[in-house]
Amino acid sequence: MSSIGTGYDLSVTTFSPDGRVFQIEYAAKAVDNSGTVVAIRCKDGVVMGVEKLILSKMMLPGSNRRIHSVHRHAGMAIAGLAADGRQIVARAKGEATSYESTYGETIPVKELAERVASYVHLCTLYWWLRPFGCGVIVGGYDREGPQLYMIEPSGISYRYFGAAIGKGKQAAKTEIEKLKLSEMSCREGIIEVAKIIYKLHDEAKDKAFELELSWVCDESNRQHQKVPDELLVEAKNAATAALEEMDAD
């Protein structure tokens, strides 16, 4: 039998002859079909942005958020199935609270990312579970400074200067690589993230979207917060102007 998925994709515990686990690959496809999530680590903090596609015109702005605070100093952005992401956020909040009650200090971002990654990986080991159909980006600020991690549906976790997941991830990564992140402040990073998301959004193919932005930096007192409304408007205006300038050229 050829390893095209037939017979080998019925369970997450079954490997194909060439060593692939198709259920995990299908979960990654669910992430790739989602709105783009972009996050960058600047010199003074982390900025996360989400292209949240609006499924209905009747939906209230700000509902069904895809960026969540998991602790005072850390946040999480979700791409993929929102309900699956909600479970991961709940687990991350539990891990952060448990660590603080046990050790008397806030959980390091690396430890938080590793614990969440272990939980995600757990759901790829048993036949009665299915992998989470979402990828998450964890951003935070601890004693080592700003930290940025991305966790994939397979349960693997990497540390990044800049990361992107969702349908526009390849183009977003190309744009992120052009930025001088070590010299950039979070205020400048907010505008750059907004520009990337607006540039990648295809108005002809995609539904309308709502831009979500959050940061954890010196300016936010090293706490994960939603970007203030005036900065959000400024970023949207800058992104729209850059898009119009590009269309004019």
Secondary structure, DSSP 4 states (H G I P E B T S, - for coil): --SSSTTTSS-TT---TTS--HHHHHHHHHHHTSPPEEEEE-SSEEEEEEEEE-S-TTSPTT-S-SEEEEETTEEEEEEE-HHHHHHHHHHHHHHHHHHHHHHSSPPPHHHHHHHHHHHHHHTTS-TTS---SEEEEEEEEETTEEEEEEE-TTS-EEE-SEEEESTTHHHHHHHHHTS-GGG--HHHHHHHHHHHHHHH--TTTSPPEEEEEEEEETTTTT--EEPPHHHHHHHHHHHHHHHHHHHH-
